[in-house]
C-alpha cells in the first residue's frame, strides 16, 4: 500500500476495519479482481456511517458472473419458448447494441444462442440492432435483448428506432417484445408505457431509497453525498451522475463488461478531486 493512498483518508485502518475488509473479500469473490480498489474505497470514509454504507451496498450488489449469466440466459430462453410459445420459424432476437459500440447485450445474446431447443439456428440471432432491424422478414416476432435496463430511457430509444425502421421498410405484421437479464424496479413505469411485453430475470431495488430502512435512510443518503463530494465533478467531458444516472442508485455489474452509469459512481468514477486517479472496483469507458 502506498502512502499516497493512505493519506486520502484522515482516519486510520484499524483491526476492526481489517477484519471487515477481509470478510468482504471472502464473501464476494469479485472484490478480489481489484484487491486494492476496496481498500481505496474504504479509505474515502471519514466515519463509521460511511463505512457501514459501503459495506451494506457491497453486500446488496447483484454481480453477474459467468455461471449466473448462463443460468439467467437459460431462464430467458425458457420464457421465450414455454411462456410466450414463440417458434424459431418466425422469431428473431436482436441485441440492442449499435454497430460501433459493443456492450453487454452482445454478451447476453451470445449466451442465449445455445440455450434454446435444437430447432433454433444462428440466423435467429443478431448481435447488432441496425443490421437485424433491416434484415428480419415480415410476419415476425422480434425480441429486443439487453443485459440491463436502468431508467428505461435506452430501451425506449432502441424500440423507437426499431419501430421507425419497420415503418420505413413497409412491414405490416411484426410483434415486438423485450427481454433483459436485470432491470430496476422503477423502470416498469416506463416499460409499461411502451405497449410491448417484457421479461427480466432479476428485478432490482434502489440501493438506498428502497433497501435502507426508513430510520437509517437519512444517514445513508448524507453519507453517500459526503463520499461523492470527494470525487472529481467532471472528466473527459462527463459530469458525475450523483447517485447514478438520474439517481438510479443501481447495484448491478455484469462480469467483464462496462459498468452501467446507473450505478453509484463511488464504485467506478476514476478520479478524486484535484484529478487524482483512483483504483475502482469497476470500470466504465
C-alpha positions as CSV (number, residue, x, y, z in Angstrom):
1,X,0.0,0.0,0.0
2,X,1.3,3.4,-0.9
3,X,1.4,6.4,1.5
4,X,-0.5,8.3,-1.2
5,X,-3.5,6.0,-0.8
6,X,-3.4,6.1,3.0
7,X,-3.2,9.9,3.1
8,X,-6.6,10.1,1.2
9,X,-8.3,9.4,4.5
10,X,-7.9,11.3,7.8
11,X,-8.7,8.1,9.8
12,X,-6.6,5.1,10.1
13,X,-7.3,1.4,9.2
14,X,-7.6,-0.4,12.5
15,X,-8.1,-4.1,13.3
16,X,-11.8,-3.9,13.0
17,X,-11.5,-2.4,9.6
18,X,-9.1,-5.1,8.5
19,X,-11.5,-7.8,9.7
20,X,-14.4,-6.2,7.9
21,X,-12.5,-5.8,4.6
22,X,-11.1,-9.4,4.8
23,X,-14.7,-10.7,5.4
24,X,-16.0,-8.8,2.4
25,X,-13.2,-10.2,0.2
26,X,-14.0,-13.8,1.4
27,X,-17.8,-13.4,0.9
28,X,-17.6,-11.7,-2.5
29,X,-15.1,-13.2,-4.9
30,X,-15.5,-10.4,-7.4
31,X,-13.8,-8.0,-4.9
32,X,-10.6,-9.8,-5.3
33,X,-10.3,-8.9,-9.0
34,X,-9.2,-5.4,-8.0
35,X,-7.8,-6.0,-4.5
36,X,-6.5,-2.5,-3.9
37,X,-9.8,-0.9,-5.0
38,X,-11.8,-1.9,-2.0
39,X,-9.1,-0.6,0.3
40,X,-9.1,2.8,-1.6
41,X,-12.9,3.0,-1.4
42,X,-12.8,2.3,2.3
43,X,-10.1,5.0,2.8
44,X,-12.6,7.6,1.5
45,X,-14.7,7.0,4.6
46,X,-14.3,9.5,7.4
47,X,-16.7,7.9,9.9
48,X,-18.5,4.7,10.8
49,X,-21.7,5.7,8.9
50,X,-19.8,5.9,5.6
51,X,-18.1,2.6,6.2
52,X,-21.4,1.0,7.2
53,X,-22.9,2.3,3.9
54,X,-20.1,1.0,1.7
55,X,-20.3,-2.5,3.4
56,X,-24.1,-2.6,3.1
57,X,-24.1,-1.7,-0.6
58,X,-21.4,-4.2,-1.5
59,X,-23.4,-6.9,0.2
60,X,-26.5,-5.9,-1.8
61,X,-24.7,-5.8,-5.1
62,X,-26.0,-8.0,-7.9
63,X,-22.8,-9.2,-9.6
64,X,-23.5,-11.5,-12.5
65,X,-20.5,-13.8,-13.2
66,X,-20.2,-16.4,-16.0
67,X,-22.3,-19.0,-14.2
68,X,-25.1,-16.6,-13.3
69,X,-25.1,-15.3,-16.8
70,X,-25.6,-18.8,-18.2
71,X,-28.4,-19.5,-15.7
72,X,-30.1,-16.3,-16.5
73,X,-29.8,-16.9,-20.2
74,X,-31.5,-20.3,-19.8
75,X,-34.4,-18.7,-17.9
76,X,-34.9,-16.2,-20.7
77,X,-34.8,-18.9,-23.4
78,X,-37.3,-21.0,-21.4
79,X,-39.6,-18.0,-21.0
80,X,-39.5,-17.3,-24.8
81,X,-40.2,-20.8,-25.7
82,X,-42.5,-22.0,-22.9
83,X,-44.4,-18.9,-21.8
84,X,-44.5,-16.8,-24.9
85,X,-44.7,-20.0,-27.0
86,X,-42.6,-18.5,-29.8
87,X,-41.1,-20.6,-32.6
88,X,-37.8,-20.4,-34.4
89,X,-39.5,-20.2,-37.8
90,X,-40.5,-16.6,-37.3
91,X,-38.8,-15.3,-34.1
92,X,-35.6,-13.2,-34.1
93,X,-33.6,-11.9,-31.2
94,X,-31.8,-8.6,-31.6
95,X,-29.1,-7.2,-29.3
96,X,-29.7,-3.6,-28.6
97,X,-26.1,-2.9,-29.4
98,X,-25.2,-0.3,-32.1
99,X,-22.6,-1.4,-34.6
100,X,-19.8,0.8,-33.3
101,X,-20.5,0.5,-29.6
102,X,-20.1,-3.1,-28.2
103,X,-22.0,-3.6,-25.0
104,X,-23.4,-6.2,-22.6
105,X,-26.4,-7.0,-24.8
106,X,-23.9,-8.8,-27.1
107,X,-22.6,-10.9,-24.2
108,X,-26.2,-11.8,-23.3
109,X,-27.2,-12.8,-26.8
110,X,-24.1,-14.8,-27.3
111,X,-25.0,-16.8,-24.2
112,X,-28.6,-17.2,-25.4
113,X,-27.7,-18.8,-28.6
114,X,-27.1,-22.3,-27.2
115,X,-29.9,-22.2,-24.6
116,X,-32.8,-22.8,-27.0
117,X,-34.1,-26.2,-28.3
118,X,-32.3,-27.8,-31.3
119,X,-34.6,-26.2,-33.9
120,X,-33.2,-22.7,-33.3
121,X,-30.4,-21.6,-35.6
122,X,-27.7,-18.9,-35.7
123,X,-29.9,-17.0,-38.1
124,X,-32.4,-16.4,-35.3
125,X,-29.9,-14.1,-33.5
126,X,-28.4,-10.7,-34.4
127,X,-25.7,-9.0,-32.3
128,X,-26.4,-5.6,-34.0
129,X,-29.7,-3.8,-33.8
130,X,-29.2,-1.8,-37.1
131,X,-28.3,-5.0,-39.0
132,X,-31.1,-7.0,-37.5
133,X,-33.7,-4.3,-37.9
134,X,-33.0,-4.2,-41.7
135,X,-32.9,-7.9,-42.3
136,X,-35.6,-9.8,-40.5
137,X,-38.7,-10.6,-42.7
138,X,-42.3,-9.6,-42.3
139,X,-44.6,-11.8,-40.2
140,X,-42.0,-12.0,-37.4
141,X,-41.7,-11.9,-33.6
142,X,-38.9,-9.6,-32.7
143,X,-37.3,-9.7,-29.3
144,X,-35.0,-6.8,-28.2
145,X,-32.3,-8.2,-25.9
146,X,-30.5,-6.0,-23.3
147,X,-28.4,-7.0,-20.3
148,X,-29.5,-4.2,-18.0
149,X,-32.5,-1.8,-18.0
150,X,-31.9,1.1,-15.7
151,X,-34.3,4.1,-16.2
152,X,-35.8,2.6,-19.4
153,X,-34.5,5.5,-21.5
154,X,-32.2,3.4,-23.6
155,X,-34.6,0.6,-24.3
156,X,-37.3,3.2,-25.2
157,X,-34.9,4.8,-27.7
158,X,-34.0,1.4,-29.2
159,X,-37.7,0.5,-29.5
160,X,-38.4,3.8,-31.2
161,X,-35.6,3.2,-33.7
162,X,-36.9,-0.3,-34.4
163,X,-40.5,0.9,-35.0
164,X,-39.2,3.6,-37.3
165,X,-37.2,1.1,-39.3
166,X,-40.2,-1.3,-39.5
167,X,-42.3,1.5,-40.8
168,X,-39.7,2.6,-43.4
169,X,-39.4,-1.0,-44.6
170,X,-43.2,-1.2,-45.0
171,X,-43.5,-4.3,-42.8
172,X,-47.1,-5.0,-41.7
173,X,-47.1,-7.8,-39.2
174,X,-44.3,-7.6,-36.7
175,X,-44.7,-8.2,-32.9
176,X,-42.2,-6.7,-30.6
177,X,-41.1,-7.9,-27.1
178,X,-38.2,-7.1,-24.7
179,X,-36.0,-9.4,-22.5
180,X,-33.3,-8.4,-20.1
181,X,-31.0,-10.0,-17.6
182,X,-31.7,-7.4,-14.9
183,X,-33.9,-4.3,-14.6
184,X,-34.5,-1.7,-12.0
185,X,-38.0,-2.0,-10.5
186,X,-38.8,1.7,-11.1
187,X,-38.2,1.2,-14.8
188,X,-41.6,-0.6,-15.1
189,X,-43.3,2.8,-15.1
190,X,-41.5,3.5,-18.4
191,X,-41.7,-0.1,-19.8
192,X,-45.5,-0.3,-19.2
193,X,-46.0,2.7,-21.4
194,X,-44.1,1.1,-24.4
195,X,-47.0,-1.2,-25.1
196,X,-44.9,-4.4,-25.5
197,X,-44.5,-7.5,-23.4
198,X,-41.3,-7.7,-21.4
199,X,-39.4,-10.1,-19.2
200,X,-36.4,-9.7,-16.9
201,X,-34.7,-12.3,-14.8
202,X,-33.6,-10.0,-12.0
203,X,-35.6,-7.1,-10.6
204,X,-33.5,-4.7,-8.6
205,X,-34.3,-2.1,-5.9
206,X,-32.6,1.3,-5.5
207,X,-29.6,0.8,-3.2
208,X,-30.6,3.5,-0.6
209,X,-34.1,4.7,-1.3
210,X,-35.6,1.2,-1.4
211,X,-33.1,-1.1,0.5
212,X,-32.2,1.0,3.6
213,X,-34.7,1.2,6.4
214,X,-36.7,4.3,7.0
215,X,-34.8,5.0,10.2
216,X,-31.4,4.8,8.6
217,X,-32.2,6.3,5.1
218,X,-31.4,9.9,6.0
219,X,-28.0,8.9,7.4
220,X,-27.2,6.7,4.4
221,X,-28.1,9.5,2.0
222,X,-26.0,12.0,3.8
223,X,-23.1,9.6,3.9
224,X,-23.3,9.0,0.1
225,X,-23.4,12.7,-0.6
226,X,-20.3,13.1,1.6
227,X,-18.5,10.3,-0.3
228,X,-19.4,11.6,-3.7
229,X,-18.2,15.1,-2.7
230,X,-14.7,13.7,-2.7
231,X,-14.9,12.8,-6.4
232,X,-14.0,15.0,-9.3
233,X,-17.0,16.6,-10.8
234,X,-16.1,16.1,-14.5
235,X,-13.7,14.1,-16.6
236,X,-13.4,13.6,-20.3
237,X,-16.4,15.9,-20.7
238,X,-18.6,13.8,-18.5
239,X,-20.5,15.1,-15.4
240,X,-20.6,12.9,-12.4
241,X,-24.0,11.2,-12.2
242,X,-24.7,11.6,-8.5
243,X,-26.3,8.5,-7.0
244,X,-26.1,7.1,-10.6
245,X,-27.7,8.3,-13.8
246,X,-31.0,10.0,-12.9
247,X,-30.4,8.9,-9.3
248,X,-30.9,5.3,-10.2
249,X,-29.0,4.1,-7.2
250,X,-28.2,0.8,-9.0
251,X,-26.1,-2.0,-7.7
252,X,-25.5,-4.2,-10.8
253,X,-22.5,-5.4,-12.7
254,X,-22.0,-8.0,-15.5
255,X,-18.6,-9.6,-15.2
256,X,-16.0,-8.3,-17.7
257,X,-18.4,-5.7,-19.1
258,X,-18.8,-1.9,-18.8
259,X,-20.4,-0.9,-15.6
260,X,-23.7,1.0,-16.2
261,X,-23.6,4.6,-15.3
262,X,-26.8,4.0,-13.2
263,X,-24.5,2.5,-10.5
264,X,-23.3,4.7,-7.7
265,X,-20.2,6.5,-9.0
266,X,-18.1,5.7,-5.9
267,X,-17.8,2.2,-7.4
268,X,-16.4,3.3,-10.8
269,X,-15.7,7.0,-11.1
270,X,-11.9,7.1,-11.7
271,X,-10.8,10.5,-10.3
272,X,-10.8,12.2,-6.9
273,X,-11.0,16.0,-6.5
274,X,-7.8,17.6,-7.9
275,X,-7.7,15.0,-10.7
276,X,-6.1,12.3,-8.5
277,X,-6.6,8.9,-10.2
278,X,-8.0,6.1,-8.0
279,X,-8.4,2.3,-8.2
280,X,-12.1,1.4,-8.7
281,X,-14.0,-1.8,-8.2
282,X,-15.5,-1.4,-11.7
283,X,-14.6,0.4,-14.9
284,X,-16.6,2.3,-17.4
285,X,-15.4,3.7,-20.8
